[in-house]
Amino acid sequence: MNIGLEFYDFDSYLANYAEAHIHPSEREAFLNDFDREQIVRRFRESGKRFLISFYKTALLGDDYKWKAYIIMRTNLEEENMVYSCVRGVDASMEHVLIRDDYVRLINEMPLAYGIFEVDGEDVDKIYDIKCMFASKKLDELMGVKLADSPGISVYGKEIMHNPELVEYVYKAAYKNENGKVSYFAEHNDKWVLANTSQAAGKGRCAVIFEDITKERLTSERIGREWRTDDLIIACTKLLHGGLPFDEAVDAVFDKIGNSIGARRVYLVESRDDGSVYSETHEWTSASTKPAITAFQNMKKSGYAELGK
């Protein structure tokens, strides 16, 4: 089929074709890929003589099968003339992951797994990322709906919102660099570990997502406990190291303040009959103004002003 991109009824033809033949979940992606400006841009940026995309296409009744849609450049110089054809997916020619039998097989595996197609020139110049395949487990883990919408754009959206993940996906797709990155997914309050690798050739990335929320929280709790234990031991050594009391207290406050990132650490003692209180020792961060002279001979109600 010869298609002139300037043909006056081109857009109407595509819309009618998509309505009649393309699965509803993929029509938007189909129309976007066959947009005239998109075709010209993709040819210019890829330097290839042909482009290929896959869409579920209606056969008889409500039965849909994967079909390969190919757009080929002519030998003419004009950018507005291309050829397009449609063919079935042949296991000997296509990656196995786009065939229905293998899709079902992977969906039954306990993996949150996806294949993403990256359109971009470098890490800082990405035009789009499409999810070409997503397992049901991926939808469940990440709280998204991708499994039934192959070809859907995910760039900048929930699953592909983290900049570090996007960088790893690009490097895997175009530089064949395997990687691991952990990050916090704000949309579903989970810590996620993403394993990235190239899939089905240059420009595509396979990602396995793992929920590491429990492990992360446990690690942070243990880390806090270890740091607390170390701080207590260090302070105990300072207090029993033979320094005069005032020097020892100042050293302990300095250690506590720097360890926990405090603005102010202070000691308040009662005076006389216990009716008034005064600040006797104080440590402050570099950006905090000392206030020890202001908090002397306070009544109990004056405590509230100390933290300000």
ZADO-1210 file (C-alpha; in nm, 4 decimals, padded with zeros to 6 digits):
<atoms>
<atom x="00.0000" y="00.0000" z="00.0000" code="MET" pos="1"/>
<atom x="00.1413" y="00.3350" z="-00.1069" code="ASN" pos="2"/>
<atom x="00.0551" y="00.6218" z="00.1280" code="ILE" pos="3"/>
<atom x="00.1060" y="00.9878" z="00.0418" code="GLY" pos="4"/>
<atom x="00.1360" y="01.1748" z="00.3695" code="LEU" pos="5"/>
<atom x="-00.0218" y="01.4828" z="00.2148" code="GLU" pos="6"/>
<atom x="-00.3168" y="01.2845" z="00.0763" code="PHE" pos="7"/>
<atom x="-00.6201" y="01.4915" z="00.1695" code="TYR" pos="8"/>
<atom x="-00.8145" y="01.2107" z="00.3400" code="ASP" pos="9"/>
<atom x="-00.5194" y="01.0452" z="00.5160" code="PHE" pos="10"/>
<atom x="-00.6315" y="01.1278" z="00.8716" code="ASP" pos="11"/>
<atom x="-00.9884" y="01.0120" z="00.8056" code="SER" pos="12"/>
<atom x="-00.8616" y="00.6887" z="00.6523" code="TYR" pos="13"/>
<atom x="-00.6455" y="00.6144" z="00.9581" code="LEU" pos="14"/>
<atom x="-00.9274" y="00.6948" z="01.2004" code="ALA" pos="15"/>
<atom x="-01.1668" y="00.4647" z="01.0123" code="ASN" pos="16"/>
<atom x="-00.9074" y="00.1875" z="00.9914" code="TYR" pos="17"/>
<atom x="-00.8298" y="00.2106" z="01.3636" code="ALA" pos="18"/>
<atom x="-01.2006" y="00.2016" z="01.4500" code="GLU" pos="19"/>
<atom x="-01.2586" y="-00.1055" z="01.2353" code="ALA" pos="20"/>
<atom x="-00.9431" y="-00.3085" z="01.2967" code="HIS" pos="21"/>
<atom x="-00.7308" y="-00.1962" z="01.5956" code="ILE" pos="22"/>
<atom x="-00.8044" y="-00.3102" z="01.9508" code="HIS" pos="23"/>
<atom x="-00.9634" y="-00.0227" z="02.1515" code="PRO" pos="24"/>
<atom x="-00.6773" y="-00.0183" z="02.4027" code="SER" pos="25"/>
<atom x="-00.4241" y="00.0465" z="02.1243" code="GLU" pos="26"/>
<atom x="-00.6009" y="00.2893" z="01.8940" code="ARG" pos="27"/>
<atom x="-00.4460" y="00.5992" z="02.0475" code="GLU" pos="28"/>
<atom x="-00.0929" y="00.4550" z="02.0118" code="ALA" pos="29"/>
<atom x="-00.1670" y="00.3468" z="01.6535" code="PHE" pos="30"/>
<atom x="-00.2900" y="00.6910" z="01.5482" code="LEU" pos="31"/>
<atom x="00.0080" y="00.8544" z="01.7193" code="ASN" pos="32"/>
<atom x="00.2612" y="00.6292" z="01.5424" code="ASP" pos="33"/>
<atom x="00.0992" y="00.6951" z="01.2030" code="PHE" pos="34"/>
<atom x="00.0761" y="01.0695" z="01.2544" code="ASP" pos="35"/>
<atom x="00.2467" y="01.2392" z="00.9594" code="ARG" pos="36"/>
<atom x="00.4802" y="01.4551" z="01.1666" code="GLU" pos="37"/>
<atom x="00.5699" y="01.1613" z="01.3892" code="GLN" pos="38"/>
<atom x="00.6608" y="00.9458" z="01.0886" code="ILE" pos="39"/>
<atom x="00.8876" y="01.2127" z="00.9434" code="VAL" pos="40"/>
<atom x="01.0529" y="01.2782" z="01.2799" code="ARG" pos="41"/>
<atom x="01.1098" y="00.9096" z="01.3571" code="ARG" pos="42"/>
<atom x="01.2727" y="00.8515" z="01.0185" code="PHE" pos="43"/>
<atom x="01.4994" y="01.1532" z="01.0623" code="ARG" pos="44"/>
<atom x="01.6090" y="01.0600" z="01.4135" code="GLU" pos="45"/>
<atom x="01.6518" y="00.6864" z="01.3623" code="SER" pos="46"/>
<atom x="01.8228" y="00.7038" z="01.0240" code="GLY" pos="47"/>
<atom x="01.6470" y="00.3779" z="00.9350" code="LYS" pos="48"/>
<atom x="01.4737" y="00.2854" z="00.6108" code="ARG" pos="49"/>
<atom x="01.1776" y="00.1315" z="00.7899" code="PHE" pos="50"/>
<atom x="00.9782" y="00.1552" z="01.1118" code="LEU" pos="51"/>
<atom x="00.7881" y="-00.1292" z="01.2768" code="ILE" pos="52"/>
<atom x="00.5204" y="-00.1402" z="01.5447" code="SER" pos="53"/>
<atom x="00.2898" y="-00.4123" z="01.6753" code="PHE" pos="54"/>
<atom x="-00.0845" y="-00.3842" z="01.7390" code="TYR" pos="55"/>
<atom x="-00.3625" y="-00.6248" z="01.8225" code="LYS" pos="56"/>
<atom x="-00.5667" y="-00.6411" z="01.5042" code="THR" pos="57"/>
<atom x="-00.9206" y="-00.7707" z="01.4569" code="ALA" pos="58"/>
<atom x="-00.9712" y="-01.0852" z="01.2518" code="LEU" pos="59"/>
<atom x="-01.3181" y="-01.2409" z="01.2444" code="LEU" pos="60"/>
<atom x="-01.5680" y="-01.1410" z="01.5081" code="GLY" pos="61"/>
<atom x="-01.4050" y="-01.0237" z="01.8295" code="ASP" pos="62"/>
<atom x="-01.0851" y="-01.2226" z="01.7827" code="ASP" pos="63"/>
<atom x="-00.7636" y="-01.0145" z="01.7881" code="TYR" pos="64"/>
<atom x="-00.4110" y="-01.1227" z="01.6907" code="LYS" pos="65"/>
<atom x="-00.0779" y="-00.9438" z="01.6936" code="TRP" pos="66"/>
<atom x="00.0113" y="-00.7891" z="01.3573" code="LYS" pos="67"/>
<atom x="00.3302" y="-00.6133" z="01.2497" code="ALA" pos="68"/>
<atom x="00.2785" y="-00.2701" z="01.0886" code="TYR" pos="69"/>
<atom x="00.5731" y="-00.1626" z="00.8773" code="ILE" pos="70"/>
<atom x="00.6364" y="00.1821" z="00.7292" code="ILE" pos="71"/>
<atom x="00.9108" y="00.1986" z="00.4654" code="MET" pos="72"/>
<atom x="01.0790" y="00.4963" z="00.3082" code="ARG" pos="73"/>
<atom x="01.0789" y="00.5225" z="-00.0706" code="THR" pos="74"/>
<atom x="01.3914" y="00.5821" z="-00.2752" code="ASN" pos="75"/>
<atom x="01.2573" y="00.9263" z="-00.3535" code="LEU" pos="76"/>
<atom x="01.3902" y="01.2298" z="-00.1727" code="GLU" pos="77"/>
<atom x="01.0458" y="01.3529" z="-00.0742" code="GLU" pos="78"/>
<atom x="00.9777" y="01.2951" z="00.2955" code="GLU" pos="79"/>
<atom x="00.6024" y="01.2925" z="00.2401" code="ASN" pos="80"/>
<atom x="00.5945" y="00.9587" z="00.0520" code="MET" pos="81"/>
<atom x="00.6200" y="00.6231" z="00.2300" code="VAL" pos="82"/>
<atom x="00.5011" y="00.2648" z="00.1849" code="TYR" pos="83"/>
<atom x="00.3137" y="00.0757" z="00.4528" code="SER" pos="84"/>
<atom x="00.2258" y="-00.2915" z="00.4881" code="CYS" pos="85"/>
<atom x="00.0800" y="-00.5252" z="00.7492" code="VAL" pos="86"/>
<atom x="00.1828" y="-00.8838" z="00.8166" code="ARG" pos="87"/>
<atom x="00.1350" y="-01.1514" z="01.0782" code="GLY" pos="88"/>
<atom x="00.3863" y="-01.2129" z="01.3551" code="VAL" pos="89"/>
<atom x="00.6224" y="-01.4963" z="01.2717" code="ASP" pos="90"/>
<atom x="00.8021" y="-01.6672" z="01.5610" code="ALA" pos="91"/>
<atom x="01.1146" y="-01.7074" z="01.3470" code="SER" pos="92"/>
<atom x="01.1314" y="-01.3318" z="01.2845" code="MET" pos="93"/>
<atom x="00.9957" y="-01.1598" z="01.5953" code="GLU" pos="94"/>
<atom x="01.0948" y="-01.1644" z="01.9583" code="HIS" pos="95"/>
<atom x="00.9030" y="-01.4354" z="02.1424" code="VAL" pos="96"/>
<atom x="00.7646" y="-01.1945" z="02.4003" code="LEU" pos="97"/>
<atom x="00.5165" y="-01.0409" z="02.1568" code="ILE" pos="98"/>
<atom x="00.3471" y="-01.3719" z="02.0842" code="ARG" pos="99"/>
<atom x="00.0306" y="-01.4522" z="02.2763" code="ASP" pos="100"/>
<atom x="00.1474" y="-01.7917" z="02.4044" code="ASP" pos="101"/>
<atom x="00.4586" y="-01.6442" z="02.5615" code="TYR" pos="102"/>
<atom x="00.2682" y="-01.3475" z="02.6974" code="VAL" pos="103"/>
<atom x="00.0406" y="-01.5887" z="02.8829" code="ARG" pos="104"/>
<atom x="00.3423" y="-01.7847" z="03.0033" code="LEU" pos="105"/>
<atom x="00.5127" y="-01.4772" z="03.1498" code="ILE" pos="106"/>
<atom x="00.1885" y="-01.3517" z="03.3022" code="ASN" pos="107"/>
<atom x="00.1696" y="-01.6735" z="03.5016" code="GLU" pos="108"/>
<atom x="00.5181" y="-01.6200" z="03.6451" code="MET" pos="109"/>
<atom x="00.5390" y="-01.4414" z="03.9848" code="PRO" pos="110"/>
<atom x="00.7249" y="-01.1449" z="03.8351" code="LEU" pos="111"/>
<atom x="00.6350" y="-00.7781" z="03.8092" code="ALA" pos="112"/>
<atom x="00.7818" y="-00.7518" z="03.4614" code="TYR" pos="113"/>
<atom x="00.7596" y="-00.5036" z="03.1774" code="GLY" pos="114"/>
<atom x="00.9162" y="-00.4239" z="02.8406" code="ILE" pos="115"/>
<atom x="00.9542" y="-00.0579" z="02.7503" code="PHE" pos="116"/>
<atom x="01.0332" y="00.1065" z="02.4178" code="GLU" pos="117"/>
<atom x="01.2393" y="00.4243" z="02.4529" code="VAL" pos="118"/>
<atom x="01.2262" y="00.7049" z="02.1989" code="ASP" pos="119"/>
<atom x="01.5067" y="00.9537" z="02.2589" code="GLY" pos="120"/>
<atom x="01.8456" y="01.0872" z="02.1589" code="GLU" pos="121"/>
<atom x="02.0136" y="01.0703" z="02.5011" code="ASP" pos="122"/>
<atom x="01.9302" y="01.0569" z="02.8713" code="VAL" pos="123"/>
<atom x="01.8491" y="01.4278" z="02.8797" code="ASP" pos="124"/>
<atom x="01.6472" y="01.4245" z="02.5568" code="LYS" pos="125"/>
<atom x="01.3808" y="01.1540" z="02.5770" code="ILE" pos="126"/>
<atom x="01.0660" y="01.2031" z="02.3714" code="TYR" pos="127"/>
<atom x="00.8594" y="00.9108" z="02.4951" code="ASP" pos="128"/>
<atom x="00.8662" y="00.5741" z="02.6713" code="ILE" pos="129"/>
<atom x="00.6005" y="00.3172" z="02.5808" code="LYS" pos="130"/>
<atom x="00.5095" y="00.0053" z="02.7735" code="CYS" pos="131"/>
<atom x="00.5013" y="-00.2704" z="02.5103" code="MET" pos="132"/>
<atom x="00.4279" y="-00.5468" z="02.7605" code="PHE" pos="133"/>
<atom x="00.3325" y="-00.5598" z="03.1289" code="ALA" pos="134"/>
<atom x="00.2591" y="-00.8643" z="03.3410" code="SER" pos="135"/>
<atom x="-00.0451" y="-00.8746" z="03.5653" code="LYS" pos="136"/>
<atom x="00.1926" y="-00.8810" z="03.8630" code="LYS" pos="137"/>
<atom x="00.3339" y="-00.5468" z="03.7523" code="LEU" pos="138"/>
<atom x="-00.0122" y="-00.3920" z="03.7557" code="ASP" pos="139"/>
<atom x="-00.0735" y="-00.5340" z="04.1038" code="GLU" pos="140"/>
<atom x="00.2606" y="-00.4237" z="04.2493" code="LEU" pos="141"/>
<atom x="00.2716" y="-00.0727" z="04.1060" code="MET" pos="142"/>
<atom x="-00.0994" y="00.0044" z="04.1172" code="GLY" pos="143"/>
<atom x="-00.1219" y="00.0759" z="03.7436" code="VAL" pos="144"/>
<atom x="-00.3206" y="-00.0583" z="03.4461" code="LYS" pos="145"/>
<atom x="-00.0749" y="-00.1501" z="03.1730" code="LEU" pos="146"/>
<atom x="-00.1211" y="-00.5219" z="03.1078" code="ALA" pos="147"/>
<atom x="-00.4204" y="-00.4702" z="02.8788" code="ASP" pos="148"/>
<atom x="-00.2819" y="-00.1621" z="02.7026" code="SER" pos="149"/>
<atom x="00.0359" y="-00.2530" z="02.5077" code="PRO" pos="150"/>
<atom x="00.1957" y="00.0472" z="02.3422" code="GLY" pos="151"/>
<atom x="00.0649" y="00.2978" z="02.5970" code="ILE" pos="152"/>
<atom x="00.2871" y="00.5964" z="02.6809" code="SER" pos="153"/>
<atom x="00.4216" y="00.5920" z="03.0376" code="VAL" pos="154"/>
<atom x="00.6900" y="00.8630" z="03.0229" code="TYR" pos="155"/>
<atom x="00.6504" y="01.1010" z="03.3157" code="GLY" pos="156"/>
<atom x="00.3610" y="00.8974" z="03.4534" code="LYS" pos="157"/>
<atom x="00.3420" y="00.6904" z="03.7715" code="GLU" pos="158"/>
<atom x="00.5561" y="00.3925" z="03.6751" code="ILE" pos="159"/>
<atom x="00.8194" y="00.5953" z="03.4884" code="MET" pos="160"/>
<atom x="00.8202" y="00.9126" z="03.6986" code="HIS" pos="161"/>
<atom x="01.1489" y="00.8625" z="03.8859" code="ASN" pos="162"/>
<atom x="01.4383" y="01.0369" z="03.6995" code="PRO" pos="163"/>
<atom x="01.6971" y="00.7812" z="03.8114" code="GLU" pos="164"/>
<atom x="01.4834" y="00.4929" z="03.6849" code="LEU" pos="165"/>
<atom x="01.4359" y="00.6694" z="03.3494" code="VAL" pos="166"/>
<atom x="01.8139" y="00.7067" z="03.3211" code="GLU" pos="167"/>
<atom x="01.8718" y="00.3358" z="03.3880" code="TYR" pos="168"/>
<atom x="01.5989" y="00.2393" z="03.1393" code="VAL" pos="169"/>
<atom x="01.7600" y="00.4537" z="02.8673" code="TYR" pos="170"/>
<atom x="02.1098" y="00.3149" z="02.9344" code="LYS" pos="171"/>
<atom x="01.9785" y="-00.0409" z="02.9171" code="ALA" pos="172"/>
<atom x="01.7832" y="00.0251" z="02.5960" code="ALA" pos="173"/>
<atom x="02.0567" y="00.2030" z="02.4018" code="TYR" pos="174"/>
<atom x="02.3871" y="00.1164" z="02.5708" code="LYS" pos="175"/>
<atom x="02.3062" y="-00.2403" z="02.6779" code="ASN" pos="176"/>
<atom x="02.4020" y="-00.1562" z="03.0379" code="GLU" pos="177"/>
<atom x="02.2330" y="-00.3719" z="03.3015" code="ASN" pos="178"/>
<atom x="02.1537" y="-00.1923" z="03.6242" code="GLY" pos="179"/>
<atom x="01.9677" y="-00.1829" z="03.9545" code="LYS" pos="180"/>
<atom x="01.8054" y="00.1201" z="04.1120" code="VAL" pos="181"/>
<atom x="01.5943" y="00.1500" z="04.4261" code="SER" pos="182"/>
<atom x="01.3546" y="00.4388" z="04.4762" code="TYR" pos="183"/>
<atom x="01.0388" y="00.5424" z="04.6595" code="PHE" pos="184"/>
<atom x="00.7213" y="00.5262" z="04.4468" code="ALA" pos="185"/>
<atom x="00.5157" y="00.8100" z="04.5884" code="GLU" pos="186"/>
<atom x="00.1911" y="00.7143" z="04.4122" code="HIS" pos="187"/>
<atom x="00.1623" y="00.3895" z="04.6089" code="ASN" pos="188"/>
<atom x="00.3948" y="00.4523" z="04.9072" code="ASP" pos="189"/>
<atom x="00.6321" y="00.1656" z="04.8275" code="LYS" pos="190"/>
<atom x="01.0059" y="00.1246" z="04.8032" code="TRP" pos="191"/>
<atom x="01.0846" y="-00.0449" z="04.4727" code="VAL" pos="192"/>
<atom x="01.3953" y="-00.2142" z="04.3315" code="LEU" pos="193"/>
<atom x="01.4090" y="-00.2066" z="03.9506" code="ALA" pos="194"/>
<atom x="01.6404" y="-00.4400" z="03.7566" code="ASN" pos="195"/>
<atom x="01.6999" y="-00.3168" z="03.4003" code="THR" pos="196"/>
<atom x="01.8449" y="-00.4865" z="03.0914" code="SER" pos="197"/>
<atom x="01.8171" y="-00.4534" z="02.7149" code="GLN" pos="198"/>
<atom x="01.5353" y="-00.6520" z="02.5516" code="ALA" pos="199"/>
<atom x="01.4590" y="-00.7433" z="02.1908" code="ALA" pos="200"/>
<atom x="01.7369" y="-00.5255" z="02.0554" code="GLY" pos="201"/>
<atom x="01.8399" y="-00.1644" z="02.0727" code="LYS" pos="202"/>
<atom x="01.5773" y="00.0802" z="02.1949" code="GLY" pos="203"/>
<atom x="01.3913" y="-00.1567" z="02.4258" code="ARG" pos="204"/>
<atom x="01.4400" y="-00.2263" z="02.7943" code="CYS" pos="205"/>
<atom x="01.3159" y="-00.5085" z="03.0156" code="ALA" pos="206"/>
<atom x="01.2497" y="-00.4198" z="03.3798" code="VAL" pos="207"/>
<atom x="01.1726" y="-00.6443" z="03.6766" code="ILE" pos="208"/>
<atom x="01.0207" y="-00.4525" z="03.9692" code="PHE" pos="209"/>
<atom x="01.0442" y="-00.5795" z="04.3290" code="GLU" pos="210"/>
<atom x="00.8671" y="-00.4507" z="04.6390" code="ASP" pos="211"/>
<atom x="01.1434" y="-00.3909" z="04.8969" code="ILE" pos="212"/>
<atom x="00.9387" y="-00.1759" z="05.1353" code="THR" pos="213"/>
<atom x="00.9619" y="-00.4213" z="05.4257" code="LYS" pos="214"/>
<atom x="01.3357" y="-00.4752" z="05.3819" code="GLU" pos="215"/>
<atom x="01.3980" y="-00.1011" z="05.3504" code="ARG" pos="216"/>
<atom x="01.2042" y="-00.0121" z="05.6652" code="LEU" pos="217"/>
<atom x="01.3741" y="-00.2928" z="05.8601" code="THR" pos="218"/>
<atom x="01.7164" y="-00.1746" z="05.7422" code="SER" pos="219"/>
<atom x="01.6409" y="00.1865" z="05.8397" code="GLU" pos="220"/>
<atom x="01.5174" y="00.0779" z="06.1840" code="ARG" pos="221"/>
<atom x="01.8299" y="-00.1314" z="06.2459" code="ILE" pos="222"/>
<atom x="02.0456" y="00.1547" z="06.1219" code="GLY" pos="223"/>
<atom x="01.8811" y="00.3965" z="06.3617" code="ARG" pos="224"/>
<atom x="01.9285" y="00.1530" z="06.6495" code="GLU" pos="225"/>
<atom x="02.2969" y="00.1054" z="06.5662" code="TRP" pos="226"/>
<atom x="02.3530" y="00.4813" z="06.5390" code="ARG" pos="227"/>
<atom x="02.1708" y="00.5368" z="06.8684" code="THR" pos="228"/>
<atom x="02.3792" y="00.2705" z="07.0431" code="ASP" pos="229"/>
<atom x="02.7008" y="00.4208" z="06.9053" code="ASP" pos="230"/>
<atom x="02.5950" y="00.7689" z="07.0202" code="LEU" pos="231"/>
<atom x="02.5114" y="00.6488" z="07.3717" code="ILE" pos="232"/>
<atom x="02.8483" y="00.4736" z="07.4024" code="ILE" pos="233"/>
<atom x="03.0352" y="00.7808" z="07.2735" code="ALA" pos="234"/>
<atom x="02.8550" y="01.0112" z="07.5195" code="CYS" pos="235"/>
<atom x="02.9198" y="00.7733" z="07.8082" code="THR" pos="236"/>
<atom x="03.2924" y="00.7741" z="07.7303" code="LYS" pos="237"/>
<atom x="03.2957" y="01.1544" z="07.7264" code="LEU" pos="238"/>
<atom x="03.1171" y="01.1802" z="08.0618" code="LEU" pos="239"/>
<atom x="03.3529" y="00.9288" z="08.2232" code="HIS" pos="240"/>
<atom x="03.6705" y="01.0403" z="08.0503" code="GLY" pos="241"/>
<atom x="03.8031" y="01.2535" z="08.3320" code="GLY" pos="242"/>
<atom x="03.7055" y="01.5926" z="08.1907" code="LEU" pos="243"/>
<atom x="03.5644" y="01.8602" z="08.4230" code="PRO" pos="244"/>
<atom x="03.1829" y="01.8387" z="08.4387" code="PHE" pos="245"/>
<atom x="03.1153" y="02.1553" z="08.2392" code="ASP" pos="246"/>
<atom x="03.3593" y="02.0561" z="07.9617" code="GLU" pos="247"/>
<atom x="03.2202" y="01.7042" z="07.9500" code="ALA" pos="248"/>
<atom x="02.8616" y="01.8310" z="07.9164" code="VAL" pos="249"/>
<atom x="02.9614" y="02.0718" z="07.6373" code="ASP" pos="250"/>
<atom x="03.1406" y="01.7878" z="07.4543" code="ALA" pos="251"/>
<atom x="02.8379" y="01.5584" z="07.4894" code="VAL" pos="252"/>
<atom x="02.6018" y="01.8279" z="07.3585" code="PHE" pos="253"/>
<atom x="02.8331" y="01.8883" z="07.0614" code="ASP" pos="254"/>
<atom x="02.8327" y="01.5152" z="06.9822" code="LYS" pos="255"/>
<atom x="02.4515" y="01.4865" z="07.0120" code="ILE" pos="256"/>
<atom x="02.3816" y="01.8035" z="06.8133" code="GLY" pos="257"/>
<atom x="02.6024" y="01.7042" z="06.5190" code="ASN" pos="258"/>
<atom x="02.4837" y="01.3417" z="06.5211" code="SER" pos="259"/>
<atom x="02.1116" y="01.4174" z="06.4982" code="ILE" pos="260"/>
<atom x="02.1307" y="01.7442" z="06.3036" code="GLY" pos="261"/>
<atom x="01.9789" y="01.9516" z="06.5828" code="ALA" pos="262"/>
<atom x="01.9547" y="02.3311" z="06.5939" code="ARG" pos="263"/>
<atom x="01.9933" y="02.3525" z="06.9707" code="ARG" pos="264"/>
<atom x="02.0806" y="02.1187" z="07.2615" code="VAL" pos="265"/>
<atom x="02.0507" y="02.2596" z="07.6134" code="TYR" pos="266"/>
<atom x="02.0341" y="02.1742" z="07.9811" code="LEU" pos="267"/>
<atom x="01.7918" y="02.3449" z="08.2218" code="VAL" pos="268"/>
<atom x="01.8412" y="02.3205" z="08.5985" code="GLU" pos="269"/>
<atom x="01.6230" y="02.4303" z="08.8890" code="SER" pos="270"/>
<atom x="01.7507" y="02.6994" z="09.1219" code="ARG" pos="271"/>
<atom x="01.6850" y="02.7863" z="09.4848" code="ASP" pos="272"/>
<atom x="01.3593" y="02.6241" z="09.5982" code="ASP" pos="273"/>
<atom x="01.2674" y="02.4840" z="09.2542" code="GLY" pos="274"/>
<atom x="01.0339" y="02.7662" z="09.1648" code="SER" pos="275"/>
<atom x="01.2618" y="02.9042" z="08.8913" code="VAL" pos="276"/>
<atom x="01.4739" y="02.7419" z="08.6250" code="TYR" pos="277"/>
<atom x="01.7766" y="02.8522" z="08.4259" code="SER" pos="278"/>
<atom x="01.9557" y="02.7242" z="08.1171" code="GLU" pos="279"/>
<atom x="02.3061" y="02.6249" z="08.2285" code="THR" pos="280"/>
<atom x="02.4574" y="02.4618" z="07.9189" code="HIS" pos="281"/>
<atom x="02.3788" y="02.5115" z="07.5507" code="GLU" pos="282"/>
<atom x="02.5039" y="02.3972" z="07.2106" code="TRP" pos="283"/>
<atom x="02.3783" y="02.5511" z="06.8846" code="THR" pos="284"/>
<atom x="02.4320" y="02.4843" z="06.5163" code="SER" pos="285"/>
<atom x="02.6239" y="02.7381" z="06.3086" code="ALA" pos="286"/>
<atom x="02.3001" y="02.8943" z="06.1807" code="SER" pos="287"/>
<atom x="02.1285" y="02.9191" z="06.5224" code="THR" pos="288"/>
<atom x="02.1685" y="03.2154" z="06.7556" code="LYS" pos="289"/>
<atom x="02.2583" y="03.1206" z="07.1170" code="PRO" pos="290"/>
<atom x="01.9897" y="03.2039" z="07.3734" code="ALA" pos="291"/>
<atom x="02.1404" y="03.0921" z="07.7026" code="ILE" pos="292"/>
<atom x="02.1445" y="03.4447" z="07.8473" code="THR" pos="293"/>
<atom x="01.7764" y="03.4986" z="07.7634" code="ALA" pos="294"/>
<atom x="01.6548" y="03.1914" z="07.9483" code="PHE" pos="295"/>
<atom x="01.7522" y="03.2565" z="08.3061" code="GLN" pos="296"/>
<atom x="01.5345" y="03.2517" z="08.6170" code="ASN" pos="297"/>
<atom x="01.2326" y="03.1254" z="08.4255" code="MET" pos="298"/>
<atom x="00.9067" y="03.0112" z="08.5701" code="LYS" pos="299"/>
<atom x="00.7790" y="02.6766" z="08.4466" code="LYS" pos="300"/>
<atom x="00.5633" y="02.8435" z="08.1820" code="SER" pos="301"/>
<atom x="00.8780" y="02.9784" z="08.0183" code="GLY" pos="302"/>
<atom x="00.9795" y="02.6304" z="07.8970" code="TYR" pos="303"/>
<atom x="00.7698" y="02.6675" z="07.5826" code="ALA" pos="304"/>
<atom x="00.9928" y="02.9515" z="07.4604" code="GLU" pos="305"/>
<atom x="01.3093" y="02.7393" z="07.4655" code="LEU" pos="306"/>
<atom x="01.2364" y="02.5528" z="07.1437" code="GLY" pos="307"/>
<atom x="01.1692" y="02.8666" z="06.9389" code="LYS" pos="308"/>
</atoms>
